[in-house]
Amino acid sequence: MVTTQVESSGAVLRGSPYRADCPTRRILDRIGDRWTVLIVGALWDGTARFSELRRRVEGISQKMLTQTLRGLERDGLVHRTVHPEVPVRVEYTLTEAGRTLREPLRALEEWSIAHLGDVSASQDAYDRADQPPPDSTDRDK
């Protein structure tokens, strides 16, 4: 169990992600989500507009990008800036808290790249071992 003092209220929060009712589970759900990992990575170098994020994170739908950005904003990891222009320009950037995620998430990204071959080989071996043996009567037909 970890104890944290909340600066704004002075309250003491106790966290243990191994307990089902602990709020840290929601935080882990957020930062462990693949879209979060990719969006934070896309914002490593600074500010980006919605359409730019959508281009950088291939395969994400407009709806999922919107939902993930809203969640990240709610959690204080992304800041959304609306510029009152015609048309309206909206930009996203990592907050100070969001920037602290860069290194841990970059480590995960680098690990996945470094171990891609090993994981792929293991998956192939597992899938081959999971196949039922050929039925000898089928070969004789």
Secondary structure, DSSP 8 states (H G I E B T S, - for coil): -EEEE-TTT--EEEE-TTSTT-THHHHHHHHHSHHHHHHHHHTTTS-EEHHHHHHHSTT--HHHHHHHHHHHHHTTSEEEEEE--SS-EEEEEE-HHHHTTHHHHHHHHHHHHHTHHHHHHHHHHHHHHTS----HHHHT-
